[in-house]
């Protein structure tokens, strides 16, 4: 079953079919300019034409009215766009979460570190992070795009229903109608000229072909129009003048045949143009009825008159300005003003549909008597009421998700950095939290992180006790730069070369280098910086040298699983050691 509809609101024809169209029918529909709309499950033509109307009448028997309005269709379209936006937004969140899983404990913008056992792993992570960031930002931008499209769809539909917009559409339809009426008049004049003389002579036909308002072009195949030389043997498209030739002997077609062809062509033009005229009349009737239902233009509610005023400009510093009407025309008014013209008066014509508001001469006099009218210095216009302050631009509030993805986009501009940091194994976030719990940090405590690295322990301290006063030492300047803003004091140095100038601390949390027993040396050096009653919690290698040097003096020795640092590229056995001063 097939049905066809027409909507005067958007001037579109629609074809509905509950079954798949046959190939022949489908080809005809596509050739006529119809487009398949998969979400609506229908074929739609961008505008009405006689040929498209004839095709739908042939396929469906009749063309009915479209049940849904332009705003209804816009809202359905907006719903689809919102659905697209939600899907892309969900995918963007997934992509962002995937990036966060890789960079867990590494803030955006911080380098990916290589130069230790996890170099290949870190380089792979750097590529995965950058690709994930690009995907998340792209999906977020797509989500925002569909959100804007949803708002634009409804806004556009409502804009087309504004009285001023409808009035301009009416003017356009009236102009198109006049154009078709001129085509009809021209075709009628041509038809009369060719039919006036009977029988028509060659000389008369040549004269008419030279001056007639319409020129008909068509092909003259030899099978239909046989001729002998010196007549032209050309079979392509040519006009009537060329088909008649320079002499009767050179003519491709006889004068009588030309008159017949011209007559048929004129009749076709007249019939085609009359269908367009009827269509325009129907649309004009609809648009005028809708304009009247919406209240019409300001000039419909209150006709402009000489001596009155119209609102047709605005000044950011003063408000809405009015100009005196000097003359009322058929579809416009003439005003005299000097706004923006250096004080020089000039007249200009303003169409009715451009007028925002209208005042009668009596209303102008009343406003002047009440003191609500402040004229400009040349008396050509005035402000009504009190000056209006400049309108401040409205800045849309930024949502948390927007800020999150914009930060991701900014980070992506710089790219994912890769730097060399030998013997660095970033502390896994869950281990960092456990170390801080064992340190029992309280408000006001001074805390030292002597091998800060990527800052995982620093962040764990501040997450647990934001009021702690943290100092950090890191030998790599790039790493230190990424965490220096989070701590009270930072120093770029080899910790073993730092002495009492660092001060003393209530707590020390650390994950020192392990190479050749360096962790033992770092722990002992840091232990000397504890205040009485202070505590040091460190991650060290769980080896015989560490047990011998630190096991007897520690208050706790807590072995960690063998795969604790697997993600960092090593399976070295480790333990958490707690030392109390």
Secondary structure as GFF3:
##gff-version 3
##sequence-region A 1 581
A	DSSP	beta_strand	2	7	.	.	.	ID=ss1
A	DSSP	beta_strand	12	17	.	.	.	ID=ss2
A	DSSP	alpha_helix	23	31	.	.	.	ID=ss3
A	DSSP	beta_strand	34	37	.	.	.	ID=ss4
A	DSSP	beta_strand	42	45	.	.	.	ID=ss5
A	DSSP	alpha_helix	50	60	.	.	.	ID=ss6
A	DSSP	beta_strand	63	65	.	.	.	ID=ss7
A	DSSP	alpha_helix	70	102	.	.	.	ID=ss8
A	DSSP	beta_strand	112	114	.	.	.	ID=ss9
A	DSSP	alpha_helix	119	160	.	.	.	ID=ss10
A	DSSP	alpha_helix	163	195	.	.	.	ID=ss11
A	DSSP	alpha_helix	202	211	.	.	.	ID=ss12
A	DSSP	beta_strand	218	219	.	.	.	ID=ss13
A	DSSP	beta_strand	237	238	.	.	.	ID=ss14
A	DSSP	alpha_helix	240	244	.	.	.	ID=ss15
A	DSSP	three_ten_helix	248	250	.	.	.	ID=ss16
A	DSSP	alpha_helix	255	293	.	.	.	ID=ss17
A	DSSP	alpha_helix	298	301	.	.	.	ID=ss18
A	DSSP	beta_strand	309	315	.	.	.	ID=ss19
A	DSSP	beta_strand	319	328	.	.	.	ID=ss20
A	DSSP	beta_strand	332	337	.	.	.	ID=ss21
A	DSSP	beta_strand	346	351	.	.	.	ID=ss22
A	DSSP	three_ten_helix	352	354	.	.	.	ID=ss23
A	DSSP	beta_strand	357	359	.	.	.	ID=ss24
A	DSSP	alpha_helix	361	369	.	.	.	ID=ss25
A	DSSP	beta_strand	373	375	.	.	.	ID=ss26
A	DSSP	beta_strand	381	384	.	.	.	ID=ss27
A	DSSP	alpha_helix	400	414	.	.	.	ID=ss28
A	DSSP	beta_strand	418	420	.	.	.	ID=ss29
A	DSSP	alpha_helix	429	439	.	.	.	ID=ss30
A	DSSP	beta_strand	446	449	.	.	.	ID=ss31
A	DSSP	alpha_helix	456	464	.	.	.	ID=ss32
A	DSSP	beta_strand	469	474	.	.	.	ID=ss33
A	DSSP	alpha_helix	477	483	.	.	.	ID=ss34
A	DSSP	three_ten_helix	484	486	.	.	.	ID=ss35
A	DSSP	beta_strand	489	492	.	.	.	ID=ss36
A	DSSP	three_ten_helix	495	497	.	.	.	ID=ss37
A	DSSP	three_ten_helix	500	502	.	.	.	ID=ss38
A	DSSP	beta_strand	505	510	.	.	.	ID=ss39
A	DSSP	three_ten_helix	515	517	.	.	.	ID=ss40
A	DSSP	alpha_helix	518	527	.	.	.	ID=ss41
A	DSSP	beta_strand	530	541	.	.	.	ID=ss42
A	DSSP	alpha_helix	544	550	.	.	.	ID=ss43
A	DSSP	beta_strand	556	559	.	.	.	ID=ss44
A	DSSP	beta_strand	574	580	.	.	.	ID=ss45
###
